[in-house]
Amino acid sequence: MIRAVHLALYAHATKGRPLERRKLYQFVPEIAITTLLLLVAALQPTE
């Protein structure tokens, strides 16, 4: 949730700045993958 808010704020702050917005788009896949991995790890049952 925090990462989504951070990306949304960064996207809003870089409105009208194509170079900075391109940098944001480069980070989106990495952030999505790491967030998904953290979610999967958190939902794994412990033995």
DOVO-411414 format. One record per residue: residue number from 1; residue in three letters; x, y, z of N, C-alpha, C, O in turn. Coordinates in nm, 3 decimals. Example, Ala and Ser with C-alpha at 12.3 -4.5 7.8 and 13.67 -1.06 7.14 Angstrom:
# DOVO-411414
ATOM, n, res, n_px, n_py, n_pz, ca_px, ca_py, ca_pz, c_px, c_py, c_pz, o_px, o_py, o_pz
ATOM, 1, ALA, 1.319, -0.569, 0.780, 1.230, -0.450, 0.780, 1.320, -0.330, 0.780, 1.424, -0.332, 0.846 $
ATOM, 2, SER, 1.285, -0.225, 0.708, 1.367, -0.106, 0.714, 1.290, 0.003, 0.787, 1.341, 0.114, 0.804 $
***
This chain:
# DOVO-411414
ATOM, n, res, n_px, n_py, n_pz, ca_px, ca_py, ca_pz, c_px, c_py, c_pz, o_px, o_py, o_pz
ATOM, 1, MET, 0.082, -0.118, 0.000, 0.000, 0.000, 0.000, 0.087, 0.126, 0.000, 0.060, 0.221, -0.074 $
ATOM, 2, ILE, 0.190, 0.126, 0.082, 0.277, 0.243, 0.090, 0.349, 0.264, -0.043, 0.367, 0.378, -0.086 $
ATOM, 3, ARG, 0.390, 0.156, -0.106, 0.459, 0.170, -0.235, 0.366, 0.226, -0.341, 0.409, 0.306, -0.425 $
ATOM, 4, ALA, 0.240, 0.186, -0.340, 0.144, 0.238, -0.437, 0.122, 0.388, -0.417, 0.115, 0.464, -0.513 $
ATOM, 5, VAL, 0.110, 0.429, -0.292, 0.093, 0.572, -0.262, 0.217, 0.650, -0.304, 0.207, 0.759, -0.360 $
ATOM, 6, HIS, 0.334, 0.593, -0.278, 0.458, 0.659, -0.316, 0.466, 0.677, -0.467, 0.502, 0.785, -0.515 $
ATOM, 7, LEU, 0.431, 0.573, -0.543, 0.433, 0.583, -0.689, 0.331, 0.685, -0.739, 0.358, 0.761, -0.833 $
ATOM, 8, ALA, 0.214, 0.686, -0.678, 0.111, 0.782, -0.719, 0.156, 0.926, -0.693, 0.135, 1.014, -0.776 $
ATOM, 9, LEU, 0.217, 0.949, -0.578, 0.265, 1.084, -0.547, 0.378, 1.125, -0.642, 0.384, 1.239, -0.687 $
ATOM, 10, TYR, 0.466, 1.031, -0.670, 0.576, 1.061, -0.761, 0.523, 1.089, -0.902, 0.572, 1.179, -0.970 $
ATOM, 11, ALA, 0.423, 1.012, -0.945, 0.363, 1.035, -1.077, 0.298, 1.173, -1.082, 0.308, 1.242, -1.183 $
ATOM, 12, HIS, 0.232, 1.211, -0.975, 0.169, 1.344, -0.971, 0.274, 1.455, -0.972, 0.255, 1.558, -1.036 $
ATOM, 13, ALA, 0.384, 1.433, -0.901, 0.489, 1.535, -0.894, 0.564, 1.552, -1.025, 0.618, 1.659, -1.053 $
ATOM, 14, THR, 0.567, 1.447, -1.106, 0.642, 1.455, -1.232, 0.552, 1.484, -1.351, 0.592, 1.465, -1.466 $
ATOM, 15, LYS, 0.431, 1.528, -1.324, 0.339, 1.561, -1.433, 0.399, 1.674, -1.518, 0.438, 1.779, -1.465 $
ATOM, 16, GLY, 0.407, 1.652, -1.647, 0.463, 1.753, -1.736, 0.614, 1.744, -1.751, 0.674, 1.828, -1.818 $
ATOM, 17, ARG, 0.676, 1.645, -1.692, 0.821, 1.625, -1.702, 0.848, 1.486, -1.759, 0.857, 1.389, -1.683 $
ATOM, 18, PRO, 0.860, 1.475, -1.888, 0.872, 1.342, -1.951, 0.996, 1.264, -1.910, 0.989, 1.141, -1.900 $
ATOM, 19, LEU, 1.107, 1.329, -1.886, 1.228, 1.257, -1.848, 1.212, 1.191, -1.710, 1.246, 1.074, -1.693 $
ATOM, 20, GLU, 1.159, 1.266, -1.614, 1.138, 1.209, -1.481, 1.030, 1.101, -1.483, 1.039, 1.001, -1.412 $
ATOM, 21, ARG, 0.927, 1.122, -1.566, 0.820, 1.023, -1.576, 0.874, 0.893, -1.635, 0.830, 0.785, -1.597 $
ATOM, 22, ARG, 0.968, 0.903, -1.729, 1.029, 0.783, -1.788, 1.107, 0.705, -1.682, 1.105, 0.582, -1.682 $
ATOM, 23, LYS, 1.175, 0.776, -1.593, 1.247, 0.710, -1.484, 1.149, 0.636, -1.393, 1.178, 0.525, -1.347 $
ATOM, 24, LEU, 1.034, 0.696, -1.367, 0.932, 0.631, -1.286, 0.887, 0.501, -1.351, 0.875, 0.399, -1.284 $
ATOM, 25, TYR, 0.862, 0.504, -1.481, 0.818, 0.384, -1.552, 0.924, 0.275, -1.552, 0.890, 0.157, -1.563 $
ATOM, 26, GLN, 1.050, 0.310, -1.539, 1.156, 0.209, -1.531, 1.153, 0.137, -1.397, 1.190, 0.020, -1.390 $
ATOM, 27, PHE, 1.108, 0.203, -1.292, 1.105, 0.143, -1.159, 0.978, 0.062, -1.132, 0.977, -0.022, -1.042 $
ATOM, 28, VAL, 0.873, 0.084, -1.208, 0.745, 0.019, -1.181, 0.755, -0.134, -1.185, 0.704, -0.199, -1.093 $
ATOM, 29, PRO, 0.817, -0.196, -1.287, 0.824, -0.343, -1.286, 0.900, -0.398, -1.164, 0.857, -0.497, -1.105 $
ATOM, 30, GLU, 1.009, -0.335, -1.128, 1.086, -0.381, -1.012, 1.004, -0.371, -0.884, 1.004, -0.464, -0.803 $
ATOM, 31, ILE, 0.935, -0.262, -0.866, 0.854, -0.243, -0.747, 0.737, -0.341, -0.745, 0.702, -0.394, -0.639 $
ATOM, 32, ALA, 0.676, -0.366, -0.859, 0.565, -0.460, -0.865, 0.611, -0.602, -0.832, 0.543, -0.673, -0.758 $
ATOM, 33, ILE, 0.724, -0.643, -0.885, 0.775, -0.778, -0.859, 0.813, -0.795, -0.713, 0.777, -0.896, -0.651 $
ATOM, 34, THR, 0.884, -0.699, -0.657, 0.925, -0.713, -0.517, 0.805, -0.709, -0.423, 0.804, -0.779, -0.322 $
ATOM, 35, THR, 0.705, -0.628, -0.455, 0.585, -0.624, -0.373, 0.511, -0.757, -0.380, 0.463, -0.806, -0.278 $
ATOM, 36, LEU, 0.502, -0.814, -0.497, 0.436, -0.944, -0.513, 0.511, -1.052, -0.436, 0.449, -1.135, -0.370 $
ATOM, 37, LEU, 0.643, -1.052, -0.443, 0.721, -1.151, -0.368, 0.703, -1.136, -0.218, 0.693, -1.236, -0.147 $
ATOM, 38, LEU, 0.700, -1.013, -0.168, 0.677, -0.990, -0.026, 0.538, -1.037, 0.017, 0.522, -1.094, 0.125 $
ATOM, 39, LEU, 0.440, -1.015, -0.067, 0.304, -1.059, -0.036, 0.294, -1.210, -0.033, 0.232, -1.267, 0.057 $
ATOM, 40, VAL, 0.355, -1.276, -0.130, 0.355, -1.423, -0.133, 0.426, -1.479, -0.011, 0.379, -1.575, 0.050 $
ATOM, 41, ALA, 0.538, -1.422, 0.025, 0.613, -1.469, 0.141, 0.533, -1.448, 0.270, 0.539, -1.531, 0.360 $
ATOM, 42, ALA, 0.461, -1.340, 0.279, 0.383, -1.313, 0.399, 0.264, -1.408, 0.413, 0.220, -1.436, 0.525 $
ATOM, 43, LEU, 0.213, -1.457, 0.302, 0.095, -1.543, 0.307, 0.130, -1.692, 0.318, 0.040, -1.775, 0.330 $
ATOM, 44, GLN, 0.257, -1.726, 0.313, 0.298, -1.867, 0.326, 0.274, -1.913, 0.469, 0.309, -1.844, 0.564 $
ATOM, 45, PRO, 0.213, -2.032, 0.482, 0.190, -2.082, 0.618, 0.322, -2.128, 0.683, 0.411, -2.179, 0.615 $
ATOM, 46, THR, 0.332, -2.108, 0.811, 0.451, -2.154, 0.883, 0.426, -2.294, 0.934, 0.313, -2.332, 0.963 $
ATOM, 47, GLU, 0.531, -2.369, 0.946, 0.519, -2.507, 0.994, 0.583, -2.523, 1.129, 0.582, -2.633, 1.185 $
***
